[in-house]
Amino acid sequence: MKNQKSHKQHIKEGNAVIKEALRYLRSEGIEIDLGSWISVKEYVKRFHLKDESVVKDWVRRGIIPPDHVDFEKPNTIWAIKAVPYTER
């Protein structure tokens, strides 16, 4: 059996990669505020919504603007801007 890394080791390595990527982007004049983007699950929790289907419905209906949603693959919301919205 090969020496397997612990979850903490993977997280530590992942964080190092992220920090290096952010350093590179800053050197290119690109600033990214990671705190402004959260998962749909976190959005539901943070803004006290019923469930993820509410957020997905708001996106579909345009209540949450398209530029405030990031799609990893078609029809799958990966991240959303941490801005409170309300149904109109």
C-alpha positions, 0 to 999 in steps of 0.5 A: 500500500502506498503512503497516502496523504491525509485530508489535512495534507491535501488541504494544505497543498491545495491552499498553497496552490490557490495562494500561488495562483492569486499571487500570479493573478495579482502580478498580472493586475487581476484582483479576485475577491474570493469572499464575494463568491459562495456555494449555493448551499452556503447562500441558502444558509447565509440568507435563510432560504428554504432550500437550493431550489429557491436559488436555482429558481431565482437564477432561472427567472433572472431575479439573480443576474447571470453575471452573479452566477458561475456555472461549472458545467451546463445547468449546474451552479458552482458559485454565486455572488454573496449578495442578498436578493428577494423575489419581486 
